[in-house]
Amino acid sequence: MNLAAIELEILQLHNGLSLKSTVEAARKIGDLLVQAKSSLPHGHYLPWVSPLGIHRTTDSRYIQICKAPNDASVHHLTIDGLLSLIKAGRKAERREAAVIDNLQTF
């Protein structure tokens, strides 16, 4: 494959990306996973989600995106912005876990 053909294919793929719809779908999946997790007894979530073919890391990222602040605009989201959204979700998960830990110690 020559460089012109590679350049054309990269541009076609790059211009066809839609992070907005991807993030919106990931948020919805994360929300559904959170709903399922909260409705299952402790220890039953991973056996439930495993047959869906969703890896634990992917599951965690969906939930992190779901828990990220909703004020993050996805209209002009870049790949760096998506990574920041995941980081914000991780922070929210850690805060939530700390609150739960504090409640359990009382």
HELIX and SHEET records of a PDB file:
HELIX    1   1 LEU A    3  GLY A   16  1                                  14    
HELIX    2   2 LEU A   19  SER A   39  1                                  21    
HELIX    3   3 TYR A   45  VAL A   49  1                                   5    
HELIX    4   4 SER A   50  LEU A   52  5                                   3    
HELIX    5   5 ARG A   56  LYS A   67  1                                  12    
HELIX    6   6 ILE A   79  THR A  105  1                                  27    
END                                                                             
